[in-house]
């Protein structure tokens, strides 16, 4: 039977119990406080200029990204070679909703081979992003925007963020927030 605070033999046992509880409380506080602080300290967009860059109905900016499997993806080359619509998803290893969303994207990617799904880690270290990708284990291609150049043309309000690019290279939709399978299928059907 576990020892209760009153069952402890001496001051050393009580001190260890108090120390263990303090460590547990501090750990729990950090688990909650760090993501909350990151969210609160992010730069706030101006109300009228929340998302700059290309808009819905405009051509999708070209970009090149090295994928985690060693391949290189260039949007203009993809369009010229296959012409499939693209679901471009931005994520990060520290993003809790991304962890929930990625398996849903993967399930839709498997059922929709007529669409190219591409995940790009942003605001993250490449090592952390690769470790996260290995842990989550999705089948669609993933890469990392290590220098932030892709985000300059595809700005986000937060993570996850998803852009829908039509087969003719136009931006059809920007979605800021977590998607589930049904929502993603709905948006794809609407824009592909």
N, C-alpha and C positions, 0 to 999 in steps of 0.2 A: 504494500500500500504506500502511495507517495507520502512523503513527509509534509506536514502542514507547518506553517510558520511557528506555531506554538510547540511543535515536536522537535525543533532543532536543538542540537546538543549544546551549542555554545555560541559565543559572539562571532567566531569565524564562519560558522555555517549560516548565520543570519546575514552576515556581510556579503557572503557569496550569493545568497538568494537576492538580496537587494541589488547587488551589482549585475546579476543576470537579468533581472527585470529592467533595470535602467538600460542595459545594452539592447534588449528586445524593443523597448519603447523608442530608443534612439534610431534603431534600424527601421522600424515601421515609419517613424517620422520622416526619415530620409527617402524611403520608397515613395511616399506621397509628396513630400515637399520638393524634391528635385524636378520631377516632371511639371508640377504646378508652377514652379519658379521659371522654368524654361518657357512655358506657355505665356506667363504674365510678362516676362521680360523681352518677348519677341517684339520687333519693330511694328508699331501700329500703322496700317496704311491710312492715307488721307481718305476722307469720305468720298470725294469725287474722283479720286485716282486710286481706288482700291486695287485694281488690277490693270497694269499697263501692259504694253506689248500687243500682240495680235489679238484680235477679237473674233467672236463667232461670225462666220461668213467671210472671213479673210483667209488668204493663203497661209498654210501652216509653215512656219519658218523651218528651213533645213537645219539639220544638226547631225553630228556624228558622235557616237559613243562606243567605247570599247566594252564589250559584254564580258561577264564573268567567265564565260567558257572560252574566251580568247578571240572570238569573232569580233568583227567591227560592223556596226549598224550605221548606215547613213540613210536618212529619210528619203532623199531624192533618188538614191540608187534603188531602194526598196520600191518606190513608186514606179520607176522605169522598168524594173524587172518583174514585179508581181502585181503591182497595182491594188493590193488588198487594203481595205480600210485598216486603220491603226487605232488601238486603244492604248493610249500612253498614260501610264500610272506612275505618279511620284510618291515615294515612300521613304522611310528612314528606320533604322534599327531601333531607335528609342521611341518610335511612334506606336502606342498601344493599339489604336484603331487599325493601323496598317497590318499588324499581326493577325487581327480578326479578318480583315478584308482580303488579304492575299490568297488564302485557300478558296474563297468564293470566286475570285478572279480566275484562279487556276481551273476550277471546275467549269466555268463558262468557256475558258480558252480551249479546254479539251473538247467540249461539245460544239465549238464554233471554229472549225479549221479554216473557214473563209475569212477570218479576221486575224490580223497580227496583234498579239498582246505583247507589250513591252513595258517592263518595270524599270524605273531609274531611281536609284537612291540619291537623295539630295540632303544637304546640310548634315552630312554624316561622314565619318572616316571610312575609307574604302575597306579597311580591315573589319570594322564593326559591321558594315553592310554585307560583306561576304560571309561573315560568321552567321549573321541573321538569316541570309538567304539559304545557307546550308541547313540551318535549323528548321526553317519553315518548309523548305523542300518543294518549291513549285517547279513546274515543267516549262513555263513560258520564259523567254529570255529576259535576263536582268543585267543591268550595268550600273555605273555610278557616275554622276556628274561631279567629279572631284573638284573642278575649278569654278563651278557655278555658271558656266556659259550658257547651258541649256535653260536654266531658270531665268536668265535675262530675257529670253524670248518667250518663255512659258511661265510667267509669274504665278505664284500661288498665294492663297490666303492662309493656308495651314495644310496639314497633312492628315490623311491622304488627299491627293488631288488627281483627277483624271481628265484627260483631254481626249476627245473623239475626233479623229481626222478621217475624212472621207477618202474614197479611192481616187478622187481627182485632186487631192491635196488641200482641201479646205477644212477649216476648223468648224466642226458641226456643233460642238458642245464643250463646255467646261464644267466639271462637277467638283465641288469642294466639299469633302467629307467622305465618310465611309459608305461604301456600296455593298449591298448583298447581291446574291445571284439574280434574284427577280428584278431588282432595280437595274442591274447591269444589262441583263437581257432586254429589258424594256428600252433602255437608252440606245442600245445597239440596233434594235429593230427600228427605232425611230430615225436613226441617222445613217444607216448603211444601205 
